[in-house]
Amino acid sequence: MSVASVFSRLESKLPSVQKPIQYVGGELNSVVKDWDCAASSETGGPTVRWALMYPDAYEVGLPNQGVQILYEVLNERDWILAERTYSVWPDMEQVMRTGDEQGPIPQFTVDSHRPVGAFDLFGLSFSTELGYTNMLNALDLAGIPLHAVDRGEDDPVVIAGGHAAFNPEPIADFVDAAVLGDGEEVVLAISEVVREWKAEDRPGGRDELLRRLAVTGNIYVPRFYDVSYAPDGVIEAVVPNRPGIPFRVRKHTLMDLDQWPYPANPLVPLAETVHERFSVEIFRGCTRGCRFCQAGMITRPVRERSIKTIGDMVENGIRKTGFEEVGLLSLSSADHTEIGDVAKGLADRYEGSNVSLSLPSTRVDAFNITLANEFSRNGRRSGLTFAPEGGSERMRKVINKMVSEDDLIRTVATAYSHGWRQVKLYFMVGLPTETDEDVLQVADLAKRVIAKGREVTGRNDIRCTVSIGGFVPKPHTPFQWAAQLDHEATDERLRLLREVVRQDKKYARAIGFRYHDGKPGIVEGLLSRGDRRVGRVIEEVWRDGGRFDGWSEHFSYDRWMASADRALAGTGVDVDWYTTRERGYDEVLPWEHLDSGLDKDWLWGDWEDALAAAEGADVEIEDCRWTPCYDCGVCPEMGTEIQVGPTGQKLLPLSVV
């Protein structure tokens, strides 16, 4: 039986909220299917229905590639229906909770405005832990019981994915399952399990469906694991509580990206979004070995798209969207083995058109002026972005970001001499073993950049923007054992740095300074390395009005700390225990039963190397694509291998647009 749209109840209320267009749907390339689409398909049988959510506002969520890819992959199957939903702003939340004569208006999808609670599966993609309160709000608005244990057979199966799902323990009470790694294949496998269960008339109810998902070994179902704690608060063990449930859950790794050229029908937003461009992921994974970088660690090994597939995806995306900017995305895009040929081929193809190409932030040691010229050939030279991360050479050795100050100066000198006028530099504060002096060297580096720019150009309109964020230790990295710097010390180091920059009249006006204070980082640290006890804090914050914690205007540190005091009372642990405390090798970490492929002993050895580097030891870990294997464990553990070119392919012959 079809499920009715709530749009007739919603439409008259849209003029009362900000940006009502974000709730309307109907974007170019969006898909609306019949509720019982399988009934008219060749395969027949039950329809499997997904509601997909990026738990943030439409303007942030719609451009998210992960959700767009899964939306398209699922809807390609004639027996699967997939729709999208996003977090509603507080004004819309008030409208929905007030409702009409029929009662509250439930959380709805933007494609056909069906209630989220009517779907079989509710999949949420978390790129940051600060979206957890938005998840609770969506569950509550949808009428789905907040706690997984309270849900019945007719409630959706709530599944978490994305980078934050590599430690889903803080939200274990609220999600039915979590998926680690690449989602393209696993969402189809999950759909098959649900379809078979429905075709058999739902034997064993919800519990049996979750058991069927869990026994695959690739889907984590928290309710099937018991956690025990020692008197001092640390975890004693995490063990399955029924037969057939694996002790460790493995991540998914998609090996042949050329076989999955998505999104092939990119969504074109109706409202302004944070990224007004079409993006192509040119490779997945990174083996540079930056010790702070969770994304680089959990997405190993490197898997490249071929130059032909990249060219085809760019051409298709421009034709189907009308976007004029194409972003070539990855964790380190200039490291693609054929990036020079990719850049030249695309620049040749679109020369003289209104299509421009862009790279995200570029490693200093991967940058070359030929590449930069290709990417700016058809666009304006707005600025270049580099990420030294550590302010001093010592800190860059600690984090294994082996870029010297001289390397950076040479690179920016080349850029300035070839017509660029602006450079942005990203740094982190609060890295392990860091001192005030390490941070203050950021100012010296920025001044050298400006001075070199003025020297090589003979001009004074040279700009350098310094952008600084607080370091948050993340699971599945060598720094997962590190103590996090408290927010007072973080803010004091930022204050000192800002003062040093402002006091130098020769350079102060040429150096822009952007930073985030230390308080949001402490909350992120609590959530990123927390265990199941932290779930009580998240719920307490949400009940106290917490929403959109990734937005500075909505984030309240005081709310989080007060909620933590109440929720953790009597547990023997507190916020500092989760954040500013260093861990030891023998401590059972909350995510140890979740297998990212990385060997614990290798991670620990790299952590020890970082501490040795802080004392002056030379312990650089090079990129294993070009050196002998460092035994991180991923390739043998996951049955994978590094996939890089060169393929010898070219983008020619091409018809120039």
N, C-alpha and C positions, 0 to 999 in steps of 0.2 A: 504494500500500500504506500502511496506517495506521501511525502512529508511536506506540509504546507510552508510556503515562504512567509517570513514575518515582515516583509517589506511594506505591506499595506498598513501595518501598525506603526512602522518606523517613519514612513515618508513624510507625514505631516509634522513630525517632530524635528526633521533635519534642519530647518531654518534656525532652530534655537541653539545649535551647537557650532563650534568653530570647525572650519574646513569640512563641511558636510560631504564634499565630493569623495572623501576617503572611504566613505561607507557605502557608496553606491554600486561599485563593481562595473562590469562591462568593459574592462580594459581591452585594447587590441591584443589579440592572441590568447585571451582567456577562454576557458572551456566551460560550457554548461551542458550537463548530461541529464537524461531522464533518471529519476531516482532508482528505477528498476532497469538500468541499462542492460544488464545481463540477459533479461528476458527476451530482448529482441536481437541478441548477439548470436553468432554462429555457435558459440560454445554452450550457451544456455547456463542453467544452474543459478546459484545465488549470486547476488551483487555484493561486492565488498566495497565499503564506503569509508574514505579517509577525509578527515578534516585536518589540514596542515596549518601550523601556526608558527610564525616567528614572533616571539612574545615581546613586541615593541610596537610603536606606532606605525601606521601605514607607510609613512615617508621613510622610515628606516627598514621596515620589513619587506616591502615589495621588491626592492632591488636585490635582496639576499639571494645569491645564486643557489645555495643549497635547497631552499624551499622551491624555487622555480624549477630546478632540475627534477626533484621528486614529483612535483605537480605534473610535469610533462610525462615523465616515465610511467607514472601510474595511469594517467588518462589515456595513454596509448593502448592500454588493454581494454577491450570492449566490455569486460565484466567488472572493471574497477571504476569507481567514481571518486574523484579527488577535488576538493574545494579548499579555499584559503580563508583564514581568519587572522586578524591582527588585534593587538591591544587597543581598547577604546580609551579615549581621553577622559579625564574625570567628568567633564560636562556631559558627555554621552553616557558614561556610567550612571550618572544621576538620572538621566532621562530613562534609561533602561530599567533601573531599579524602581523608579516611580511607576513606569508602565502606563497601562490604560485599564479600561473596564475588564479586560481579560487577564489582568495581572501583569507582573514584570515581563519585560521583553528580554528573551534569553540571548546569550552570546550567539552571534550568527556568522555565517560565511558571507564573504563579499560577492561570491559568484552567483548564488541564487538565493541568498538570505535564508538558508535553512538553519534550524537550531543545531548548534554543535553537539548537543547531547543526543541527537538522533543518529549520529554516525557510529560505525563499528569501531573505528580507531581514531584517536586524537593524537597526532604526532606533533611534537614541539621540538624546534631546533634551537639549541642554546649555544651561541658563540661566546657569551659571557654569563657568569653566574648572577649578575645583577638583574637578570630577567625573571628570577624565581618568584618574586612577589606578583609580577604580572601573570604568571602561570596560575597562581592561586586565585587571582581575581577572575581570570577567564573561566576556571573550573566552577567557581561560585556563581558567576553570571550564567553559566550554561546549565546550572542545576545538577551538576555532576558532584557527588560526594567528594569532599576535599581529601579524605583519607582513602587510600586504595582498598583497605580492608572492609570499608563500608559499602563498596560498590556492588551492584547486582549484575545479573546476566545481561540486562538491557542497557547498562551504562557502557560508554566507549572504553576500550582499552587505551590507557594513557601511556604513550611511549615517548621517552626523551632521547634526543640525538644531538649531534654537534660536538664541538670540542669540550664543552663543560661536562658532557655525559661520560667522559673518561673518569670522573669521580662523581657519580650520581648519588652518593650516600646522603648528603644533606637533604635531598628531595626523595629519599627512598620511601617515606611514608605516603607520598603524594602520587608517585608514578607507579604504574603496573609493571613497566619494563623499561629497559634502556638498551640502546644500540651503540656500540663503539665502532668508529671508523666510517668508511665510505658507505653511503646509503643506497646507491642506485640498484644494486642487486638484492640487498636484504629486504627492502620494502616489498619487492615482488615475492620473495620467499615467505615473508610474514603474511602477505595477502593470500597466498596459496594455502597456508595453514588455516587461516580464518575461513576461507571458502570451503575447504574440506570439512571443517568442524560444523559449519552452517548446513552443508549438504547432508550431513549425517544427523541433522536435527539437534545439534548442540549437545552432544552427550557429555555428561559430567559437569555441565555448566561452565561458568567463568573459570573456575579452578582448573578444569581439564584443558581449556584453551591455553591458559598460561603455562601449564605443564608441558603441553606440546611445543610451545615456543621455547621454553627453557631447555628442554632435552636436546635441542639442536646444538647446544654448546656455543652458540653465537648471539644469544639474546639473554640479557641479564634480567631476571625477575627477582627483585629484592625480597619479596615475601618468602621465597624458598631458601633464604639464608638467615641464620641466627648469628648475632654479634654478641660476644661476651667481653666484659671489661674487667681489668684488674683493679685492686683497691686504689691505686694511684691515678686511675682514670684512663690509662692507655688501653688499647684494644688487646685482648688476649687471643682471640681467634674469630674468624668468620668462616662458618662451615654450613654446607647444605643441610637442610632439615628434613629431607625426604629422599628416597632412593631414585637413582637415575639423573639427579641434578649434578652437573659438573662442578668440581671444586674451583676451576678457573674458567672465566668466560673470555673468549678470544675476540679480537677486533676483526672487522671486515676490511679487506684490501682489494680494491678494483685494479686489475693489472693492465688491461688494454684500454686506455682512454680513447683510442681512435674508434673503438666500437661503441662508444657512448658520447657522441658529439652533441651534448646538451648544454644549455637550452637551444633547441633548434627553432622554437617559436617563442622568443623572449617576450615577456609581458611589457607593455608600454604603459606607464602610469598615467592616471588622469590628473593627479595632483603632483605638485613639486615634490621630489624625493631627494635624498642625500647624495645619490649618484645618478646624474643624468647622462648615462652612457651605456653602450653595449659592451659587455665584458666577456672575454674568452680566457678560460683557464688553459695556459699553454703547457704547464706541467704540474704535477702534484708531488708533494714531499720535498724534503730538503735534507742534505747530509753535510751541511756546513759545520754543524756541531756546536752552535751557540748554546751555552749551558743554561741560559735563562729561558730559552724559547720552547714552550710546550708544543706549539704548532709544528715546528720542525722535527721534534722528537716523535710525536704520535702519528705523523703522516708518512713516516718512512715506509718503504724505500722511494727513491725518485722514480717517477714514471712520466715520460715525456709524450706529448702529442706530436705527431709528425708535422712537418712544415705544410704538407698538402692539406691535412685536416684543419690546421689552424687557418689557412687561407680560405678554405671552403666555409668554415664557421663564421669568419669575419664577413665574407661576401653575403652569406645567407642572413646574418644578423642585421646588417645594414639595410638589406632589401626588405626585411620583414618588420623593421622597427622605425626606420627613418632617423635613428640616432646619428649624430655627426661626429661623435667621439667614440673611439674603440679603445678599451683598456685591455692590455695583455697581462693577465694576472697570474701570479703564483707567489710563493714565499720569497723567491729571489729570481725574478723574471730574466734578468740579464745573464743568468747562469744556464739558460737553455743552450744546448750545444750548437744549435743553428740559429741563435738569436740574430746574428748579423744578416743571414740570408732572409730570415723572417722579416726583419725591419726593412731591408732594401726592397724585397719583393712587394710588401704591402705599400711602402712609400711610392714605388714605381706605379703600382696599380691605381692608387688614388691621387696621384699628383694632379694638381689643377682642379680637384673637386673640393667639396666642403668637408671632407672626411679627414679628421686628424687622429693620430695615434698617441697613446700614452702608456708609460710604464709606471708602476707604483715605485715606492722608494727603492733606490738602487744602491747596491753595495759599492763602496768606494773602489774596491779592487776588481769589480766587474765592469766598471764604467769605462767607456772609451768615447772619444769625441765623434768618431765616425758613426757609432750607434746613436748617440744623442742627436747628431745632425739629421739622421734618417727619420727619427721620430718627430723632429720639429720641422721637417721639410715642408709639411703642408699645414702647419699650425703656428701659433705664436709661441715665442720662447718665454713662458711665464715664470719659470723657475725650475731648479733641480733640487731633488730631495735625497739626502744621504742619512744613514743611521749609524754613526759611530758607536752609539749606545753608552759606552763608558767615557767619562771625561778625561781620564789619564791613560797613558800607555799601560801602566800597571793594571788598571781595572780592565782594560781590553784584553789583557792576557788572562786575567781571572775568568772572564766570561767566554774566552776562546773566540773573541772577535778580533782576529789578527790583522788590524789595520793600524799602521803607524801614523803619527801626526804628519810626518813628511809626505806619506802617501796621499793623505787628505789634501794637504796644501798643493801638491802637484796637480791633483785632480781638479780642484776648484780654480787653480790658475789657468789650466787649459780651458775650462768652461768659460770663465770670465773673458779670456782672450778671444774666444770664438763667439762673443755676442751675448752671453747670458749676463744678467745683472742681479739675479736673486738666487740665493742658496738657502735651503732649509736643512737644519741639522737636528736629528732626534737623539736624545739622551735619556738615560734612566738614573734616578737617584735612589739610594737605599740598597745597592747591590752588596753581596757578601764581602766582608773585609773592607768596605769602603770607608774613607775618612773624609773630613771636611776638605782637606787639600785636594783629594781626587776630584771632588765636585767643583771646586774653585778653578781647576784647570780648564773647565768648560769655557770660562770667560776668556782665558788666555788663547784657547783654540779659536774662538769666535773672532777675537781681535786679529789674530794672524790671518784668518780668512779674509777679513775686510782689508787689512793692509796689503795682502797679496793681490786682491782684486783691484785696489786702487793703483798698485804698482804696474800691473800688466796692462791696464786699460787707460791709465792717465785720467780717470774720471772719479768723481766723488759720489755718484749715484749708486754705489754698490751697497747691497743689502744682504744681511744674514739673519735669518730667524732661528732662534734656539728654542726648541720645543722639548719640554722635560716632563716625564711621567714617573710615578713612583713604581719601584720594582715590587712585584707580587710573586712569591715562590709558587710554582705550579706542580701538580702531580705529574709523574712520569718524566721528570727532568732530573739532571744531576743536582739541581738546587732544591729538590723537594724536601730535603732534610734541613735547609737553611733557616735561620731565624729571620723574621721580617723586621725591618726597621720601624719603630713606633712612629706615629704620625707627628708627634712633637719634634722629634729629631729630623724627620723628613722636611717639615716646614721650616725649621731653623736653617738647614742647609740651603734650601731654596731662597730664604731671605738673605743669607750671606752672599749667595751668588748674584742675586738681583742687585744688591748694594754695590758689589764690585763692578758690575757692568755699568750701572748708572753713574758711578763716581768718575769714570774715565770720559771726560768731555770729548776727547778725540774720536771715540768710537760709539759712545752711548746711543746717539741718534741713528746709527746705522745698524744697530743690533736690536732686533725684535725679541721679545721674551714671552714665551707662553708656557704655562705650567699648570698642573693640577695639584691641589693641596693633598696632604697625606691621608685624610680621613676616609675618602671612598676606597682607597687601597687597602685599608685595614679591614673594611667590610668584605671586600673582594677576597682578601686573604682568608678570612674566616670561612667564607663559602667555598673557596677553591680547595682547601685542605681539611674541611670539616668532616665529621662523621654523622651518624644518624641523629645524634643528640642535637645537632645544629638545626634540624628540621623544626624543632619547637621554637627556635628563635625566628626563623622565617615566617612561621605562622603567626607568631605574636606581633611581628612587625606589620604583616598584612592586616591583621585585625585592628591594629592601631592606625591604619590609613596608609601604609606604605605602598606606593605604586611608582613605576618608572624610576627605579633607583639608579639607572644609568644616566639620568638627566640631572644636572646639577641643581636646577630649580625645583626638583621634586625630592631629591635625596636629603635625608635627615640623619646625620651621624648620631645625634642625641637619641632619636627614636630607636635606632639599631642598638645602641649601648644599653638603654633602659630596658628594651625588650630582652636583650641577652641576659641582663642581670636577673630578670624575672624567670626566664625560661630555663636558665642553667643553674638556678638556685638548688642547692642540695646535691648536685652532680659531682662536685669536686673539681670541675673544670670551668674556665672562663675564657673570655675573648683572647687575653694574652696567651693562655695555654695553647690556643689554636694558631696564633699568629707570630708572636715575638719569641717563641721558644724554639731552640734548635733540637732536632731529632737525632737519635742514634741509629746505627745500622740494624740493631736487633729489634727495634720497635716495629710492631705490626702497623703499617699505614692503612688508612681506611680503604684504599683502592688496590691493595695487593692481590686481591682475588680477581682483578680485572686486568687482562693480559693485553698490553699494547705491543708486545713482541720484544720489548727492551729487557735485556738481562739485568737483574738487580745488582749483581756484582760489577757489571760494566758501569752502570750509573754511579754506584758508590765509588768506584775507582776514579771516575771522572770528577766527582765531587772532591775527592782527595787531591786530584791534580789541580783543581781550582785553588785549593788552600795552599798547595805547594807553589803555584804560580804567584800567589800573593806575597810569598816570601822570596821571590826572585828566581824560582826554578823555571827552566825552559821546557814546558810540557804541552806544546801546541798539538791539538788534534786536527789533522788536515781533513779535507773533504774526501771521503772514502770512494767517491766516484773515480778519482784519478790516482788513488794510492792503494796499497794493500788493505784488506778488510781489517777493521778494528774490533770485530767481534761484539758489536752492540747487541746482536741476537736476533734482529728483525728478520733478515732474509731466511735463515734456516727455520726459525720458529714459526714464521707465517707461510713458509713454502713459497717465498717470492724471490725476486731478484731485481737489482737496479736495472732500469731500462732507459738508456740514453742513446743519442745518435752518435755521429752524424749518419743520416739516412742516405745522403747523397742526392736527395730530391731538391727540386727548385720549384718556385711558384710560377715559373714561366713554362710554356707560353701562356700569357694572360692578355685579355683584352683590357686595355687601359680605359678606365671609366671616363 
